[in-house]
């Protein structure tokens, strides 16, 4: 399994998805072109996990985790052709991953909006505390890991695609 998960204090709970399982982890030190070359050579039957923060444009990264500003897209349109080769064996957990996957023709498990930070809770008018967010996000990661360990089918047709996204938590 290949995991693209930059170091990020707000998404550390997503490491529960791959801890203890044989994997190759790619962090923010990997540049855009190098990542493209890596994705091109990953065997088609390998699962690829894309974890962290993002938008409909792709998965974000930042060079300095002590700052709250993302300074680049790490996975975006130029990488989609390599990701399509994996069929439905993709797991993407970042805000609005589904909105990135749809126009790119990607299949697998793609999250919708996931609130991991208080700034996001405030933006969406969700009354919570950081402690509650941390607990609920850990539960989400653990439940998703349990499903992945059971080898649930991730590949689906585009018609049934909406059923394979994780809904926004309120």
matplotlib code that plots the C-alpha trace (Angstrom):
import matplotlib.pyplot as plt

x = [0.0, 1.2, 0.3, 0.6, 0.2, 2.2, 3.2, 0.3, -0.6, -4.3, -4.5, -2.3, -5.3, -5.4, -2.2, -4.6, -5.6, -2.2, -0.3, 0.8, 0.2, 3.0, 3.1, 5.3, 4.6, 5.2, 5.3, 5.6, 9.3, 8.2, 7.9, 5.1, 7.2, 8.8, 5.3, 4.1, 7.0, 6.3, 2.6, 3.4, 5.4, 3.1, 1.6, -2.0, -3.2, -1.7, -4.0, -3.2, -4.2, -4.3, -4.7, -4.6, -6.2, -7.4, -10.2, -11.9, -8.6, -6.6, -4.7, -2.7, 0.7, 2.9, 6.6, 6.3, 3.8, 4.2, 2.3, -1.4, -1.0, -0.9, 1.6, 1.0, -1.1, 0.6, -1.9, -3.9, -4.9, -1.6, -1.6, -5.1, -4.0, -1.7, -4.4, -7.0, -4.8, -5.7, -9.4, -11.4, -8.4, -8.0, -8.8, -8.8, -9.6, -9.5, -12.1, -14.0, -12.0, -15.2, -15.3, -11.8, -12.4, -15.6, -14.4, -11.1, -13.0, -11.4, -13.0, -12.7, -13.6, -13.5, -14.6, -16.7, -16.2, -14.5, -14.1, -10.8, -10.0, -11.9, -11.6, -13.5, -16.2, -16.6, -16.8, -19.6, -21.3, -20.7, -20.8, -18.0, -14.7, -11.3, -11.5, -14.8, -13.3, -10.2, -12.3, -14.8, -12.0, -10.2, -13.4, -13.8, -10.3, -10.7, -14.1, -12.7, -9.7, -12.0, -13.8, -10.5, -9.2, -12.4, -11.5, -14.8, -15.3, -14.1, -14.7, -18.0, -19.6, -19.9, -23.7, -23.4, -20.5, -22.3, -22.9, -19.2, -18.5, -18.4, -21.0, -20.2, -20.4, -22.6]
y = [0.0, 3.5, 6.4, 10.0, 11.7, 14.8, 15.5, 17.6, 17.9, 18.3, 15.0, 12.8, 10.6, 9.5, 7.5, 4.9, 4.0, 2.5, 1.9, -1.7, -2.5, -2.8, 0.6, 3.2, 6.6, 9.8, 13.1, 16.7, 16.4, 14.8, 17.4, 17.4, 15.9, 13.2, 12.3, 12.0, 9.6, 7.6, 7.3, 6.2, 3.2, 2.0, -1.3, -1.0, -3.5, -1.5, 0.5, 4.2, 6.4, 10.2, 11.7, 15.2, 18.5, 19.7, 21.0, 20.3, 21.2, 18.5, 17.5, 20.3, 20.3, 22.8, 22.9, 24.1, 22.4, 25.1, 27.5, 27.3, 28.1, 25.6, 26.6, 24.1, 21.4, 18.1, 15.9, 17.6, 17.4, 16.3, 13.2, 12.1, 10.0, 7.9, 7.5, 6.4, 3.3, 2.0, 1.7, 1.8, 1.0, 4.6, 6.0, 9.8, 11.5, 15.2, 18.0, 17.8, 14.9, 13.8, 17.1, 16.5, 12.9, 13.3, 15.5, 13.5, 10.2, 8.6, 5.7, 4.5, 5.9, 9.8, 11.9, 15.0, 17.7, 16.6, 19.1, 18.5, 22.0, 24.6, 27.1, 24.7, 24.2, 28.0, 28.3, 25.7, 26.9, 23.7, 24.0, 21.8, 21.8, 20.8, 17.8, 16.7, 17.1, 15.1, 12.2, 12.1, 12.2, 9.4, 7.4, 8.1, 6.9, 3.8, 2.9, 3.4, 1.3, -1.5, -1.4, -1.4, -4.3, -6.2, -5.6, -3.8, -3.2, 0.3, 0.1, 1.2, 2.6, 6.4, 6.0, 4.6, 6.9, 9.1, 6.1, 5.7, 9.2, 10.0, 12.6, 15.9, 15.4, 17.9]
z = [0.0, -0.8, 1.5, 0.6, 4.0, 4.8, 8.4, 9.8, 13.5, 12.5, 10.5, 12.6, 13.5, 9.9, 10.5, 12.1, 8.6, 7.8, 11.0, 11.4, 7.7, 5.2, 3.4, 1.8, 3.1, 1.1, 2.9, 2.0, 1.1, -2.2, -5.0, -7.7, -10.5, -8.3, -7.0, -10.6, -11.4, -8.3, -9.0, -12.6, -11.3, -8.5, -9.5, -10.6, -8.0, -5.1, -2.9, -2.8, 0.2, -0.1, 3.3, 4.8, 3.9, 0.5, -1.7, -5.0, -6.6, -4.9, -1.7, 0.0, 1.6, 3.5, 4.0, 7.6, 9.9, 12.5, 10.2, 9.5, 5.8, 3.0, 0.3, -2.5, -4.0, -3.6, -5.5, -8.2, -11.9, -13.4, -11.1, -12.0, -15.0, -12.8, -10.1, -12.6, -13.3, -9.9, -10.7, -7.5, -5.2, -4.0, -0.6, -0.4, 2.9, 2.8, 2.6, -0.6, -2.1, -3.8, -5.7, -6.9, -7.9, -9.9, -12.8, -12.8, -13.3, -10.2, -8.4, -4.8, -1.5, -1.4, 1.6, 1.6, 4.1, 7.3, 10.2, 11.9, 13.2, 15.2, 12.4, 10.1, 12.9, 13.2, 9.4, 9.2, 12.4, 14.3, 18.0, 19.4, 21.2, 20.0, 22.4, 20.8, 17.3, 18.2, 19.7, 16.7, 14.1, 15.8, 15.8, 12.1, 11.4, 13.5, 11.9, 8.4, 9.3, 10.4, 7.1, 5.1, 7.2, 6.2, 2.5, 1.7, -1.9, -2.8, -6.6, -7.8, -10.9, -11.3, -11.1, -7.5, -6.7, -4.2, -2.0, -1.5, -0.1, 3.6, 4.5, 6.2, 10.0, 11.9]

ax = plt.figure().add_subplot(projection="3d")
ax.plot(x, y, z, "-o")
ax.set_aspect("equal")
plt.show()
